[in-house]
Amino acid sequence: MTFSLSRPVPKSIRSFVIVLSVVAAVPAGLIAVLWIWFSYETAKVDRFYLDNRLFGAMRESEKQSTNDSASARDALLKMIPLGTGKDTVIAFLRNEGLGCRAKPEPITNTELQRRLLGGQAPIDNLTKKECVRLSGNDP
């Protein structure tokens, strides 16, 4: 007895095989797309931590702990020790790509007096005429 493939396959079986292939291909394709997307997003996160030394060091120390922020804080303090000047810290964080800038100090009455009048008279003692002159709205 010889087995021959020369017999035609019935149309119903052929249709069933095609439908089964499509049904199996759709989930396989979705799984492949999700796996590629997940890999891409993971690579982006890893790249972020490679590009930012500070966050990278904090992340590495955190991986070795039990999800305790103390190890991340220690990594931060190794790079920026306590007592470091504000300008130095801002420059370091700016170099890390965090876009930090110094927060302007609040302007007090004394500071305003120094800026506008050169320290001549207290703001509270200004007359209406002097206020108009300082504002630039001379009549």
C-alpha positions in Angstrom: 0.0 0.0 0.0 1.4 3.3 -1.0 0.4 6.6 0.3 -0.3 9.2 -2.3 -0.8 13.0 -1.9 -2.2 13.3 -5.3 -5.8 13.1 -4.0 -7.4 16.4 -3.8 -8.1 17.8 -0.3 -11.7 18.5 0.3 -12.7 22.2 0.2 -14.1 22.2 3.8 -10.8 20.9 5.2 -8.8 23.4 3.2 -11.0 26.2 4.5 -10.8 24.9 8.1 -6.9 24.9 7.9 -6.9 28.5 6.5 -9.2 29.7 9.3 -7.3 27.9 11.9 -4.0 29.4 10.6 -5.5 33.0 10.7 -6.9 32.4 14.2 -3.5 31.2 15.4 -1.6 34.0 13.6 -3.5 36.9 15.2 -2.6 36.1 18.8 0.9 35.2 17.8 1.2 38.6 16.0 -0.2 40.5 19.0 2.2 38.7 21.3 5.1 39.6 19.0 4.1 43.2 18.9 3.7 43.5 22.6 7.1 41.8 23.2 8.8 44.3 20.8 7.0 47.2 22.5 8.0 46.0 25.9 11.6 45.6 24.9 11.7 49.1 23.4 10.2 50.7 26.5 12.6 48.8 28.7 15.5 49.9 26.6 14.3 53.5 26.9 14.2 53.2 30.7 17.7 51.6 30.8 19.0 54.4 28.6 17.6 57.1 30.9 19.4 55.6 33.9 22.6 55.3 31.9 22.4 58.9 30.8 21.7 60.2 34.3 24.5 59.2 36.6 22.7 60.3 39.8 19.5 58.4 39.1 21.5 55.4 37.8 23.5 55.2 41.1 20.2 55.6 43.1 18.6 52.8 41.0 21.6 50.4 41.4 21.7 50.9 45.2 18.0 50.4 45.3 18.2 47.1 43.4 20.5 45.7 46.2 18.2 46.7 49.0 14.7 45.7 50.2 12.9 48.6 48.5 14.2 51.0 51.2 14.8 54.6 50.2 17.8 54.8 52.6 20.1 53.2 50.1 19.0 55.6 47.4 19.5 58.5 49.7 23.0 57.2 50.5 23.8 57.1 46.8 22.5 60.7 46.4 24.6 61.8 49.4 27.7 60.2 47.9 27.4 62.4 44.8 26.1 65.5 46.6 27.4 65.5 50.2 25.5 67.4 52.9 26.8 71.0 53.1 27.4 71.4 49.4 26.7 74.9 48.3 23.4 75.7 46.6 25.1 76.9 43.4 27.2 73.7 43.2 24.2 71.5 43.6 22.2 73.4 41.0 25.1 73.2 38.5 25.4 69.4 39.2 21.7 68.8 38.7 21.7 70.9 35.6 24.6 68.8 34.2 22.5 65.8 35.0 19.8 67.1 32.6 17.3 68.0 35.3 16.8 71.6 34.2 17.3 73.0 37.7 17.6 76.7 38.2 18.0 78.8 41.3 14.7 79.9 42.9 14.8 83.7 43.2 14.9 85.0 46.8 11.8 86.8 47.9 12.1 90.6 47.7 11.6 92.2 51.1 10.9 95.9 51.8 14.5 96.4 52.7 15.6 94.7 49.5 13.2 96.9 47.5 14.5 100.0 49.2 18.1 99.0 48.4 17.3 98.4 44.7 15.1 101.4 44.1 16.5 104.1 46.3 20.0 102.9 46.9 19.3 102.7 50.6 18.3 106.4 51.0 14.9 106.2 52.7 12.6 103.5 54.0 9.8 102.5 51.6 7.2 103.3 54.2 8.3 106.9 54.3 7.9 107.6 50.6 5.6 110.4 49.6 3.1 110.1 46.9 5.2 112.3 44.7 8.3 110.0 45.2 6.2 106.9 44.4 5.0 108.5 41.1 8.6 109.5 40.2 9.8 106.0 40.9 7.1 104.4 38.8 8.0 106.5 35.8 4.6 108.1 35.5 5.6 111.8 36.0 2.7 114.1 35.4 
